[in-house]
């Protein structure tokens, strides 16, 4: 039972319009913050070696949609619940992954590039993935009414705040830094408010219609996404701090976009209580990511130091001889290593 047909309680509430406004504004602020996090100077290296783009493509539009589809089949969801799960699985990465990447000493440039590129790719690939995987339920009314055009329109509307954010970063970097922090806080506040308001408007009757299998998927899906992301990064032989980043990027979905699409493109009578699924997903993806961060803070610091030393391996080899000798004289000057990581050059007087 997915709770789709009986959506009258949700439809008749006067707060429904206010919820739509909140969802739209929250999505705009989130996308603006995402644009403010993008530095144009970082795009060149990423485009020349587009590993981040490839991982965003594989993680968000191959692994996660397939995972959502398989979970919907395994738990034998009805068409309403299946569409909600598929929609969440086909969404691009969310800003939560950027915050979590900072907390686990990940690669922030990689995190931002993956989030931004998956959001742009979603304009074309998200409707395509929805169309492909919803074919299993092709004879159902929900899938026949699946508003792929409206989904594309909602995705397209996110390009404006993203572009504005990139412009703010280019012209006013300090203002962009503030906006990034504001967007992260707004993400957390908006999700909490949405959770409370949606639960209030749906009421206990509709909430009781959410099957246990939907809760199980909300728990398993982000967990499996984190594992798939780490596996992908390992397959590409990325260093550990990048593996942590890709793991979080893959499992963290843009639930604000998912709720916006459900709220703005589906009728309440059609989607019913399944409007709660992305909010449940947000709850469990945050809790599970928080546990990963806690585990890393307690046990992973030494591995981070090894990551950093590994990145400097070439430099260590190059200066090995200099570190063994206190002073090395050259025809250009004197190179001294007074401290472990300090190299100073003192020019010598050369007679002309």
Number of C-alpha atoms within 10 A of each C-alpha: 14 22 23 24 13 18 19 15 15 24 17 11 13 10 15 17 12 12 18 15 14 16 22 21 15 22 26 21 22 28 29 26 30 28 26 30 27 24 16 11 9 13 14 10 9 16 12 8 11 14 16 23 20 13 22 29 20 16 28 31 23 16 21 27 24 17 21 26 21 14 21 22 13 11 14 12 18 16 23 24 26 27 25 23 27 23 28 26 33 29 29 32 30 28 26 22 28 27 16 23 25 14 15 21 19 22 19 19 17 23 26 26 24 31 28 24 17 28 27 17 17 23 21 13 21 25 21 16 20 22 15 11 20 22 12 14 16 13 11 14 12 19 20 12 10 17 15 16 11 15 23 18 14 18 22 14 14 21 18 14 20 25 17 16 25 23 18 22 23 15 10 13 16 11 13 24 15 12 23 23 15 15 22 19 12 18 21 14 13 18 20 15 13 18 17 11 16 20 17 14 19 22 14 10 12 21 18 12 16 20 15 12 18 25 14 12 21 21 19 18 23 28 20 18 26 25 17 21 27 25 15 19 22 17 10 12 11 15 15 19 20 23 23 26 29 33 27 33 33 33 30 31 29 24 29 27 29 26 25 24 23 24 19 17 17 19 14 24 16 19 25 28 28 28 26 22 23 26 21 19 24 25 17 19 27 19 14 18 22 14 12 19 19 14 13 18 14 10 10 15 14 11 13 16 11 13 16 13 13 13 11 12 11 11 11 15 11 11 13 11 11 16 19 10 11 12 13 15 12 10 9 12 14 14 17 18 18 12 10 7 8 8 13 11 13 11 12 12 9 8 4 3
